[in-house]
Amino acid sequence: MTRTILLEAATKVLARVFLPVAVLRHHGAARHHAAQWALGLRFPRESLAGLHPTTRRAFEAARAEAFWRDGQLIGLTSGHRDAAEQYRLYKDAVRSAGSHQEARRWVLPPHESSHVQGTALDVRPSEGAAWLERNGDKHKLYRRYDNEPWHFELCATRPARQPHPGAAPVRRSC
């Protein structure tokens, strides 16, 4: 077995071990909390801090559904970024790509980034992103860009998918 398969199996076992404790502490939302605890252990470097509260609730609900209904694990690679971090990522992209226009294909400046607003999520693994693309509409989480299958944003309605971040209008509806 590969490490990934072992970690996935351990996460599923832990969620079931956590379930009785979650029932005692969060009776009506036991499965939700047991899944969050187990996924937090599986993806220890993820941080949900700074996400807009509505985005966080939607993401947690989606990944709990994915976990219990389909056995799919979804982790967060990147969520909220403060403006300084987003600026650093953007400047690094400009240096790598050689121009602002090329950098904007992958990274937006802080004033345009939904990560800074706390409404964007970069998820993993690729199977989790695929699950969210198929099922995210129930949670108002939508894939935004053709070139970033891991990037989702909380939107009131399904937005038009753009080829890349720099192709999206600066002022969006979501």
ABEGO torsion letter per residue (X at the ends): XBAAAAAAAAAAAAAAAAAAAAAAABAAAAAAAAAAAAAAAABAABBABGBBAAAAAAAAAAAAAAAAAAGBBBBBABBBBBAAAAAAAAAAAAAAAGBAAAAAAABBBAAABAAAAGABBBBOBAAAAAAAAAAAAAAGBBBABAABAABBBBBABBBBBBABAAABBABBAX
